[in-house]
């Protein structure tokens, strides 16, 4: 198999070729490993890769090369270091439920992708592993916290990769690297058995892909509760992959152009989202400008997230320090992580109950919004991502709340769906000529409505296809 052929195929196409014996899993693995060796030095998307993983015996995606994020999933016998010097060398003793489902799907996991330290950022530029570069323009980052996964998929190293999303960490990197990224509803994918939920219910598991159908197929493979899960969401009426063949019907869509923090989206983002709004109207959907009432002012919204992020991060850091015997200081942690740690250690139980109350307020207000509209349309980001190094500059001067305001200033649209719990997706429906970077468009729905999102995603993918666009760093050029 040639690199150009491999890079042109999505996961379902590769699986079909392997199943028909037109290509062997060993040939596919060899091409993927060749791509890793050739492009990762320029991308820094992988923490490590390996060539000794046994081929799964069965599964609908048997033999398809795959990567896991260095946080949020445990793979027995492989390191799980969370992008942090504090956790270096830690090895997972068993597979998490999600890893078991990846194996049952037949995916061939070949490595770990880079993350910002403890996934507490939307830029993947940790001190432990260095900055991950965007294959479209290496002067820019690949977003975060699933930046390594995004860079790897966008460059064609693998067709699909594991990702997580606690405040936009699937959708932000999807937006800046030209990928499809769907954050599922709270409770759609199990966090077990080691965890009941992550970041007090804000974080969800998913994947990044170059086609809508790959994300749908992977969601079919990993969705569903496990024994003891704190949430149990109704199973879909049909497979998510089957939803792509169905028309979405006429949808009521609210258009939010500028973020709720009072800032203004960049002209390129405004132009992109308004262009998609016109396309949706031409398809027969009803689109109108909205300003959703989330029940809180912006500072309170950031504060509720800060309390959940900081409390969970502090607990995480204490556990890691106990495991490794390392100190909790600047020799093991970055300034932003230490700032979140200090904030988290200073919070009370009543502070967390207050955050839970605010989360309920947002969820109730967004629930009311979705009785009037089917979807909320916005840019995924308010502006293009900063150049490598800019995001983290001066973090040593910020306390925990200051860091959270920086994170949410960079990504003001995405966290609303994490707090409300509903599904949200970013689609690469536009491109910025000045930077050479893709522009992501976000669509969010009510809790449990992944099927509706995927039906519309399929319709938009057909109307505004992106697969012909390939980045500067691309596996298909390696032959």
Steps between C-alpha positions, in 0.01 A plus 500: 500500500629845405493792744282703262240224489509456877458872568208531258294235681294547811472236773197330348665476158817356653298248700315394184828446312639292784180297531499426125869401518596755238760613750635334814495657846878468504530712185276766647693501827827539310375807313375659822832442676685643200283812521570531874876488442489745210265768630494488878838676536338802332162468675584373848156338512607172662644446846602152388402228258550126491502217247430201726124536560319176410240520226148481649332174398179662377292817488346725234817715488748214529854606416435874467793696651396701804650724768392569856529830681743515791210570735149365553562139399707219653670235285640208699880496506538837325609825658241760596684824582239775448747735334668563835844450651321412822353186340793390285548124499156406630362186335132402480439167681183416305283609209231755572149430370561732205823323408319168510245634254771632270652151496161337436454731201820349357705821510877448500639744755853606408585786733415790732436859396620818667290709739548819702584430861203329668286603198437838666552714191385539140860517373715186487838643599607322820845522656505120520469437126537837327264676258288309250492670161213548260549306173331783306747760623769386748535853641167439675398244758252219451264613774430300811472310705475231229761682293720199433204295385388781270843554346539126438161459332525823301842396366368156401709301749180320600143546377351538848628548855370507856423843650332646808306821558459679835468854368547465126793260474353303207347795317782756538771283341251380238433862408863601452613183320208446262337199662156384607467484877190399695473533878231253608233558764585456865464132576523377139846344549618334822789639706529178702606308682751726673287814475130577519538834319780742412509866605168456681315399184649760265727262306396245238681243286502489121717504189634729229462399136520630144150378408165520675434131445817395684394694809151349476640147471734553796219641711302186422796296623555681830156626605297349781517486878708260708401354838519767769504802269340809661301581186294275277396658170243334277649286224459646149202384295736397218873499448668839476651391169152430365395854593721637223273354235196682642399856423492732801171665406445873539688614809463813711851637549610787722805691376746637758773698323679664794589335833309553822799667668431827318794467259464508123587211271767566238379603155613168349290308753197720446523460124538122531207441734271736308588315180403168660178660630409600143577147382272358766221734393544390139459142623163597644591550866379799700789707636470809719735700719478423872660603827441202732423571864709251698381631838845627606730787414829411331722535807277262696502255211881498500502470880284187498738339252802619700369330814445168323829511309705609802349261756538202267851605397609534864367154584671361190835661589490368856433149370782519245747629758406215733558248220832637382645641823584822317456847648217734402702799383651667196730206435203277416218736403450804280397833655139474376463152652640621831261795491203269445630274777512787748152613399362149531657440842340820627146418393240375746225244458254788499695658213452182296132484588471856372663395172256211473211743552633724222546199273134413556402860419683487167360156414143612574534818296652313204230239531243778461695639202479162327123492532499799261793403277637165385860618474734781597741609223819699569866514405695239694756767590473878508835543325788306350726322752811679628844424364706234677616636836251785531226317689718408799701822516479661844305219663731525800332833577147356513314343789254216440208724416721710274604189309140393456406841362785466249384155391141617459604817321675282243200267470182682604244296303575136582462459878126574501427149373729345761307670778155430356597144409368496144686385187695748291705467183755700304505473121781628269267695274722800419864594450705811582719610210721726713620236749441193285300349786155340489207665674268286712126556527326376816150355525357400838181313593296396800606209720482166318461648152817366333284345229362839396850650491634215288212521252576867446875434495452254216293753310761774548788271410332429167426868437833645615755216461846544647677171420681639195691748720822360645755667729865590446616200704313206347560126496381480139821671379738239645513257203 
